[in-house]
Amino acid sequence: MIMIFKIILLLILVINAIAVAFVKDNLVAVVVYMTSSSIMSIIWILLESPDLAITEAAVGAGITSVLFFITLKKIQQIDTTLTSINQDTKEEENHEK
């Protein structure tokens, strides 16, 4: 059972690595990176290496992602993404009416 779980985690990790390369939106790329870092920390736990798991979770999923979010906010990438999402939602609501 644990072996199947490890294989599933590794497959998700490979899919995330491919997804980051092909995603066009920077905000989505940061979120995918953050999830791959979280999955990697789970893999480190399964490999009985808790020190690396804590470091990966803190640095990879935590600090690095926060720095990416701050950078995207500074270059106004997040505002334009959220605005386009809100506009798409409003257009869908108008089409439903």
N, C-alpha and C positions, 0 to 999 in steps of 0.2 A: 504493500500500500504506500509506504514512504517512497519507494522507488518511482512509482507512478506520479506521485506528487512532485518529486524532483524533476522528472521529465517534463511535466506540464509547466513548471516554473521556468525551465530552460527554454522551452518553446515560446512562452510568453516573452521572455527576455530577448530572444532572437527577433520575434515579431516587432517588439518595441524598437529595437535597434534599426530595423528596416524602415519602420514607420517614421522615426525621427529624420531619416535621410530624405524621405519623400514628402513630408508635410510642408505645405507652403506657408502656413500661418505660424509665426514665431511663438505666440502664446500657447498654441496646441503643442508645439515642439517642446516647450519647457515642461508642460504637464506630462507629456509622454516620457521625457527624461526623468522627471520626478518619480513616476511610477516604476520605471526600470531600475532606478536606484533603490526604491523600496523593495522591489522583488529581489534585487541583489543582496540586500541586507537579510532577507528571509533565507536566501540560499546560504549565506555565511552562517546563519544560526543552525541550519540543517547540517552543515559541514563541521559543526561543533567549534566554531571560532567566534565566540561572543564579542571579543574585543574589536574584531573587524566589522562585525554586524552593527555594533553601536557607532563606530566611526563612519561607516557607510550611511547609516540612517541620519546621523547628525550633520555630516558634511555634505554628502551627496544629495539626499532628499531635503535636507533642511537649509543650511546656509547657502549652498550654491543656488538652489531654486529661488530663495528670497532675493539673492543678488541679481539673478536673471529677471525676476519680476520688477525689481526696482529699475533695472536698466531699461526694460520695455516701457515702464511708466515714464521714465525720463525722456525717451525718444518718442513719446506719445503713441506707441504701438498698441498699447492696451486700450486706450480711449477709442481709437478708430475701430478696433475689433469689436468692442462692446457696442459701439454705435451701430455698426453694420448688423450685428445680431439682433439688436432691438428693432431696427428697421425691417429686417426679415420677418420678425415675429408680428409686427404691426401689419405688414402686407398680407401675411397668412390670415390674420384675424379679419382683415377687410375682405378677403376672398371668401371666407366662410359666411360672411353676412350676405 
